[in-house]
Structure formats: C-alpha cells, structure tokens
C-alpha cells in the first residue's frame, strides 16, 4: 500500500468533517459529545478480525479522525445570530 492511500484517507476524513461542519454548522452539543465518545471507542477498541491488516487500519483510522475532528471543531462552526439579536437573558 502506497503512502498516497494513507494520505488520501486521512486528508479525506479531515476535509469531509470540516466541509460538513461548514455547510451544516454545528448541531446540538450532544451530537458532538457522542461523536467524541464514539471516536474514543473506535480508537481504543481492538479491531475485529475482519479489520485486521492495512486496509482495516485505514478504515478505523479514517473513522477515528473524522469523528474526533467533527467533535473538536464544532465550537468553531456555531450558527451565527442575525445582527441585533442577543441571547436570552442578557441585558
């Protein structure tokens, strides 16, 4: 397996996570918390027999990078408020 596959997989995961955040903005906080939890589960669990090997490493690694980046970058992609609209309770 060439290094181009590895770079393409991880770059694709990063681009997809950031593109989805840019287009759809951050959703409710609990979706990103669940994403972070799933990233930790995927990253720390031993891979099943079907995913052992180089291709399995790319699948697990790409999934981990996507979920982790989607969870961590969410605060930077919050929905914007129209000018003049303040959060409730602020004076």
MIMI-397430 format. One record per atom (N, C-alpha, C, O): residue number from 1; chain; atom name; y, z, x. Coordinates in Angstrom, 1 decimal. Example, Ala and Ser with C-alpha at 12.3 -4.5 7.8 and 13.67 -1.06 7.14 Angstrom:
// residues 2
     n   chain   atom        Y        Z        X
     1       A      N     -5.7      7.8     13.2
     1       A     CA     -4.5      7.8     12.3
     1       A      C     -3.3      7.8     13.2
     1       A      O     -3.3      8.5     14.2
     2       A      N     -2.2      7.1     12.8
     2       A     CA     -1.1      7.1     13.7
     2       A      C      0.0      7.9     12.9
     2       A      O      1.1      8.0     13.4
This chain:
// residues 91
     n   chain   atom        Y        Z        X
     1       A      N     -1.2      0.0      0.9
     1       A     CA      0.0      0.0      0.0
     1       A      C      1.2      0.0      0.9
     1       A      O      1.3      0.8      1.8
     2       A      N      2.1     -0.9      0.6
     2       A     CA      3.3     -1.0      1.5
     2       A      C      4.4      0.0      1.1
     2       A      O      4.4      0.6      0.0
     3       A      N      5.3      0.2      2.0
     3       A     CA      6.4      1.2      1.7
     3       A      C      7.3      0.6      0.6
     3       A      O      8.0      1.4      0.0
     4       A      N      7.3     -0.6      0.3
     4       A     CA      8.1     -1.2     -0.7
     4       A      C      7.7     -0.7     -2.1
     4       A      O      8.5     -0.4     -2.9
     5       A      N      6.4     -0.5     -2.3
     5       A     CA      5.9      0.1     -3.6
     5       A      C      6.4      1.5     -3.8
     5       A      O      6.8      1.9     -4.8
     6       A      N      6.3      2.3     -2.7
     6       A     CA      6.7      3.7     -2.8
     6       A      C      8.3      3.7     -3.1
     6       A      O      8.7      4.5     -4.0
     7       A      N      9.0      3.0     -2.3
     7       A     CA     10.5      3.0     -2.5
     7       A      C     10.8      2.5     -3.9
     7       A      O     11.7      3.1     -4.6
     8       A      N     10.2      1.4     -4.4
     8       A     CA     10.4      0.9     -5.7
     8       A      C     10.1      1.8     -6.8
     8       A      O     10.8      1.9     -7.8
     9       A      N      9.0      2.6     -6.7
     9       A     CA      8.6      3.5     -7.7
     9       A      C      9.6      4.6     -7.8
     9       A      O     10.0      5.0     -8.9
    10       A      N     10.0      5.2     -6.7
    10       A     CA     10.9      6.4     -6.7
    10       A      C     12.3      5.9     -7.1
    10       A      O     13.0      6.6     -7.8
    11       A      N     12.7      4.8     -6.6
    11       A     CA     14.1      4.3     -7.0
    11       A      C     14.1      3.9     -8.4
    11       A      O     15.1      4.1     -9.1
    12       A      N     13.0      3.3     -9.0
    12       A     CA     13.0      3.0    -10.4
    12       A      C     13.0      4.3    -11.3
    12       A      O     13.7      4.3    -12.3
    13       A      N     12.4      5.3    -10.8
    13       A     CA     12.4      6.6    -11.6
    13       A      C     13.8      7.2    -11.6
    13       A      O     14.3      7.7    -12.6
    14       A      N     14.5      7.1    -10.4
    14       A     CA     15.9      7.6    -10.4
    14       A      C     16.8      6.8    -11.2
    14       A      O     17.6      7.3    -12.0
    15       A      N     16.7      5.5    -11.1
    15       A     CA     17.6      4.6    -11.9
    15       A      C     17.3      4.7    -13.4
    15       A      O     18.3      4.8    -14.1
    16       A      N     16.1      4.8    -13.8
    16       A     CA     15.8      4.9    -15.2
    16       A      C     16.3      6.2    -15.8
    16       A      O     16.9      6.3    -16.8
    17       A      N     16.2      7.3    -15.0
    17       A     CA     16.6      8.6    -15.5
    17       A      C     18.2      8.6    -15.6
    17       A      O     18.7      9.1    -16.7
    18       A      N     18.9      8.1    -14.6
    18       A     CA     20.3      8.1    -14.7
    18       A      C     20.8      7.1    -15.7
    18       A      O     21.8      7.3    -16.4
    19       A      N     20.1      6.0    -15.9
    19       A     CA     20.6      5.0    -16.9
    19       A      C     20.4      5.5    -18.3
    19       A      O     21.3      5.4    -19.2
    20       A      N     19.3      6.2    -18.6
    20       A     CA     19.1      6.8    -19.9
    20       A      C     20.1      7.9    -20.2
    20       A      O     20.6      8.0    -21.3
    21       A      N     20.4      8.7    -19.2
    21       A     CA     21.5      9.7    -19.4
    21       A      C     22.8      9.0    -19.6
    21       A      O     23.6      9.5    -20.4
    22       A      N     23.1      8.0    -18.9
    22       A     CA     24.4      7.3    -19.1
    22       A      C     24.5      6.7    -20.5
    22       A      O     25.6      6.8    -21.1
    23       A      N     23.5      6.0    -20.9
    23       A     CA     23.5      5.3    -22.2
    23       A      C     23.5      6.3    -23.4
    23       A      O     24.3      6.1    -24.3
    24       A      N     22.6      7.2    -23.3
    24       A     CA     22.4      8.1    -24.5
    24       A      C     23.0      9.4    -24.3
    24       A      O     23.0     10.2    -25.3
    25       A      N     23.6      9.7    -23.2
    25       A     CA     24.2     11.0    -22.9
    25       A      C     23.2     12.1    -23.0
    25       A      O     22.1     11.9    -23.4
    26       A      N     23.6     13.3    -22.6
    26       A     CA     22.7     14.5    -22.6
    26       A      C     22.4     14.9    -24.0
    26       A      O     23.3     14.9    -24.9
    27       A      N     21.2     15.2    -24.3
    27       A     CA     20.8     15.6    -25.6
    27       A      C     20.9     17.2    -25.7
    27       A      O     21.5     17.8    -24.8
    28       A      N     20.3     17.8    -26.6
    28       A     CA     20.3     19.2    -26.8
    28       A      C     19.7     19.8    -25.5
    28       A      O     18.8     19.3    -24.8
    29       A      N     20.2     21.0    -25.2
    29       A     CA     19.8     21.6    -23.9
    29       A      C     18.3     21.9    -23.8
    29       A      O     17.8     21.8    -22.7
    30       A      N     17.6     22.1    -24.9
    30       A     CA     16.2     22.5    -24.8
    30       A      C     15.4     21.3    -24.4
    30       A      O     14.3     21.5    -23.8
    31       A      N     15.8     20.0    -24.7
    31       A     CA     15.0     18.9    -24.2
    31       A      C     15.1     18.8    -22.7
    31       A      O     14.0     18.5    -22.1
    32       A      N     16.2     19.2    -22.1
    32       A     CA     16.3     19.1    -20.6
    32       A      C     15.5     20.3    -20.0
    32       A      O     15.0     20.2    -18.9
    33       A      N     15.5     21.4    -20.7
    33       A     CA     14.7     22.6    -20.2
    33       A      C     13.2     22.3    -20.3
    33       A      O     12.5     22.6    -19.4
    34       A      N     12.8     21.6    -21.4
    34       A     CA     11.4     21.2    -21.5
    34       A      C     11.1     20.2    -20.4
    34       A      O     10.0     20.2    -19.8
    35       A      N     12.0     19.3    -20.1
    35       A     CA     11.8     18.3    -19.1
    35       A      C     11.6     19.0    -17.7
    35       A      O     10.7     18.6    -16.9
    36       A      N     12.4     19.9    -17.4
    36       A     CA     12.3     20.7    -16.2
    36       A      C     11.0     21.4    -16.1
    36       A      O     10.3     21.4    -15.0
    37       A      N     10.6     22.0    -17.2
    37       A     CA      9.3     22.7    -17.2
    37       A      C      8.1     21.7    -17.0
    37       A      O      7.2     22.0    -16.3
    38       A      N      8.2     20.6    -17.7
    38       A     CA      7.1     19.6    -17.5
    38       A      C      7.1     19.0    -16.1
    38       A      O      6.0     18.7    -15.5
    39       A      N      8.3     18.9    -15.5
    39       A     CA      8.3     18.4    -14.1
    39       A      C      7.6     19.4    -13.2
    39       A      O      6.9     19.0    -12.3
    40       A      N      7.8     20.7    -13.4
    40       A     CA      7.2     21.7    -12.6
    40       A      C      5.7     21.7    -12.8
    40       A      O      4.9     21.8    -11.9
    41       A      N      5.2     21.5    -14.1
    41       A     CA      3.8     21.5    -14.4
    41       A      C      3.2     20.2    -13.7
    41       A      O      2.1     20.4    -13.1
    42       A      N      3.8     19.1    -13.8
    42       A     CA      3.3     17.9    -13.2
    42       A      C      3.2     18.0    -11.7
    42       A      O      2.3     17.5    -11.1
    43       A      N      4.3     18.5    -11.1
    43       A     CA      4.3     18.6     -9.7
    43       A      C      3.4     19.6     -9.1
    43       A      O      3.0     19.5     -7.9
    44       A      N      3.1     20.7     -9.8
    44       A     CA      2.3     21.8     -9.2
    44       A      C      0.8     21.7     -9.6
    44       A      O      0.0     22.4     -9.0
    45       A      N      0.5     21.0    -10.6
    45       A     CA     -0.9     21.0    -11.0
    45       A      C     -1.7     20.0    -10.1
    45       A      O     -1.2     19.0     -9.6
    46       A      N     -3.0     20.3     -9.9
    46       A     CA     -3.8     19.4     -9.1
    46       A      C     -4.1     18.2     -9.9
    46       A      O     -4.4     18.3    -11.1
    47       A      N     -4.0     17.0     -9.3
    47       A     CA     -4.3     15.8    -10.1
    47       A      C     -5.7     15.6    -10.6
    47       A      O     -6.6     16.0     -9.9
    48       A      N     -5.9     15.1    -11.8
    48       A     CA     -7.3     14.8    -12.2
    48       A      C     -7.9     13.8    -11.4
    48       A      O     -7.3     13.1    -10.6
    49       A      N     -9.2     13.7    -11.5
    49       A     CA    -10.0     12.7    -10.7
    49       A      C     -9.5     11.3    -10.8
    49       A      O     -9.5     10.5     -9.9
    50       A      N     -9.1     10.9    -12.0
    50       A     CA     -8.6      9.5    -12.3
    50       A      C     -7.3      9.2    -11.5
    50       A      O     -7.0      8.0    -11.3
    51       A      N     -6.6     10.2    -11.2
    51       A     CA     -5.3     10.0    -10.5
    51       A      C     -5.3     10.4     -9.0
    51       A      O     -4.2     10.6     -8.4
    52       A      N     -6.4     10.5     -8.4
    52       A     CA     -6.5     10.8     -7.0
    52       A      C     -6.5      9.5     -6.3
    52       A      O     -7.2      8.6     -6.6
    53       A      N     -5.7      9.5     -5.2
    53       A     CA     -5.5      8.3     -4.4
    53       A      C     -4.1      7.9     -4.4
    53       A      O     -3.2      8.6     -4.9
    54       A      N     -3.8      6.8     -3.7
    54       A     CA     -2.4      6.4     -3.5
    54       A      C     -1.7      6.0     -4.8
    54       A      O     -0.6      6.3     -5.0
    55       A      N     -2.4      5.3     -5.7
    55       A     CA     -1.8      4.9     -7.0
    55       A      C     -1.5      6.1     -7.9
    55       A      O     -0.5      6.2     -8.5
    56       A      N     -2.4      7.1     -7.8
    56       A     CA     -2.2      8.3     -8.6
    56       A      C     -1.0      9.1     -8.1
    56       A      O     -0.3      9.7     -8.8
    57       A      N     -0.9      9.1     -6.7
    57       A     CA      0.3      9.8     -6.1
    57       A      C      1.6      9.2     -6.6
    57       A      O      2.5      9.9     -6.8
    58       A      N      1.6      7.8     -6.7
    58       A     CA      2.8      7.2     -7.2
    58       A      C      3.1      7.5     -8.6
    58       A      O      4.3      7.7     -9.0
    59       A      N      2.1      7.5     -9.4
    59       A     CA      2.3      7.8    -10.9
    59       A      C      2.8      9.2    -11.1
    59       A      O      3.7      9.5    -11.8
    60       A      N      2.1     10.2    -10.4
    60       A     CA      2.5     11.6    -10.5
    60       A      C      3.9     11.8     -9.9
    60       A      O      4.7     12.5    -10.5
    61       A      N      4.1     11.2     -8.7
    61       A     CA      5.4     11.4     -8.1
    61       A      C      6.6     10.8     -8.8
    61       A      O      7.6     11.4     -8.9
    62       A      N      6.4      9.6     -9.4
    62       A     CA      7.4      8.9    -10.2
    62       A      C      7.7      9.7    -11.4
    62       A      O      8.9      9.8    -11.8
    63       A      N      6.7     10.2    -12.1
    63       A     CA      6.9     11.0    -13.3
    63       A      C      7.6     12.3    -13.0
    63       A      O      8.6     12.7    -13.7
    64       A      N      7.3     12.9    -11.9
    64       A     CA      7.9     14.2    -11.4
    64       A      C      9.4     13.9    -11.1
    64       A      O     10.3     14.7    -11.6
    65       A      N      9.7     12.9    -10.4
    65       A     CA     11.1     12.6    -10.0
    65       A      C     11.9     12.3    -11.3
    65       A      O     13.0     12.7    -11.4
    66       A      N     11.4     11.5    -12.2
    66       A     CA     12.1     11.1    -13.4
    66       A      C     12.4     12.4    -14.2
    66       A      O     13.5     12.6    -14.6
    67       A      N     11.4     13.2    -14.5
    67       A     CA     11.6     14.4    -15.3
    67       A      C     12.6     15.4    -14.7
    67       A      O     13.4     15.9    -15.4
    68       A      N     12.4     15.6    -13.4
    68       A     CA     13.3     16.5    -12.7
    68       A      C     14.7     16.0    -12.7
    68       A      O     15.6     16.8    -12.9
    69       A      N     14.9     14.8    -12.4
    69       A     CA     16.3     14.3    -12.3
    69       A      C     16.9     14.2    -13.7
    69       A      O     18.1     14.5    -13.8
    70       A      N     16.2     13.9    -14.7
    70       A     CA     16.7     13.9    -16.1
    70       A      C     17.1     15.3    -16.5
    70       A      O     18.1     15.4    -17.3
    71       A      N     16.4     16.3    -16.1
    71       A     CA     16.7     17.7    -16.4
    71       A      C     17.9     18.2    -15.6
    71       A      O     18.8     18.8    -16.2
    72       A      N     18.0     17.9    -14.4
    72       A     CA     19.0     18.4    -13.5
    72       A      C     20.4     17.7    -13.7
    72       A      O     21.4     18.4    -13.6
    73       A      N     20.3     16.4    -13.9
    73       A     CA     21.6     15.7    -14.0
    73       A      C     22.2     15.7    -15.4
    73       A      O     23.3     15.2    -15.6
    74       A      N     21.6     16.3    -16.4
    74       A     CA     22.1     16.3    -17.7
    74       A      C     23.5     17.0    -17.9
    74       A      O     24.3     16.4    -18.7
    75       A      N     23.8     18.0    -17.2
    75       A     CA     25.1     18.6    -17.4
    75       A      C     26.3     17.6    -17.0
    75       A      O     27.4     17.8    -17.4
    76       A      N     26.0     16.7    -16.1
    76       A     CA     27.0     15.7    -15.7
    76       A      C     27.2     14.6    -16.7
    76       A      O     28.1     13.8    -16.5
    77       A      N     26.3     14.5    -17.7
    77       A     CA     26.4     13.4    -18.7
    77       A      C     26.6     14.0    -20.1
    77       A      O     25.9     13.5    -21.0
    78       A      N     27.4     15.0    -20.3
    78       A     CA     27.6     15.5    -21.6
    78       A      C     28.4     14.6    -22.4
    78       A      O     29.1     13.7    -21.9
    79       A      N     28.3     14.7    -23.8
    79       A     CA     29.1     13.9    -24.7
    79       A      C     30.6     14.3    -24.5
    79       A      O     30.9     15.5    -24.3
    80       A      N     31.4     13.3    -24.6
    80       A     CA     32.9     13.6    -24.4
    80       A      C     33.5     13.8    -25.8
    80       A      O     33.1     13.2    -26.8
    81       A      N     34.4     14.7    -25.8
    81       A     CA     35.2     15.0    -27.1
    81       A      C     36.4     14.1    -27.2
    81       A      O     37.0     13.8    -26.1
    82       A      N     36.7     13.7    -28.4
    82       A     CA     38.0     13.0    -28.5
    82       A      C     39.2     13.8    -28.1
    82       A      O     39.1     15.0    -28.2
    83       A      N     40.3     13.2    -27.6
    83       A     CA     41.4     14.0    -27.2
    83       A      C     42.0     14.8    -28.3
    83       A      O     42.1     14.3    -29.5
    84       A      N     42.4     16.0    -28.0
    84       A     CA     42.9     16.9    -29.0
    84       A      C     41.9     17.7    -29.8
    84       A      O     42.3     18.7    -30.5
    85       A      N     40.7     17.5    -29.6
    85       A     CA     39.6     18.2    -30.3
    85       A      C     39.1     19.3    -29.4
    85       A      O     38.6     19.0    -28.3
    86       A      N     39.3     20.6    -29.8
    86       A     CA     38.9     21.7    -28.9
    86       A      C     37.6     22.3    -29.4
    86       A      O     37.3     22.1    -30.6
    87       A      N     36.9     23.0    -28.6
    87       A     CA     35.7     23.6    -29.0
    87       A      C     36.0     24.7    -30.1
    87       A      O     37.1     25.3    -30.0
    88       A      N     35.1     25.0    -30.9
    88       A     CA     35.3     26.0    -31.9
    88       A      C     35.5     27.4    -31.3
    88       A      O     34.8     27.7    -30.3
    89       A      N     36.4     28.1    -31.8
    89       A     CA     36.6     29.5    -31.3
    89       A      C     37.6     29.6    -30.2
    89       A      O     38.0     30.7    -29.8
    90       A      N     38.1     28.5    -29.6
    90       A     CA     39.1     28.6    -28.5
    90       A      C     40.5     28.5    -29.1
    90       A      O     40.7     27.7    -30.1
    91       A      N     41.4     29.3    -28.6
    91       A     CA     42.7     29.3    -29.1
    91       A      C     43.7     28.6    -28.2
    91       A      O     44.9     28.6    -28.5
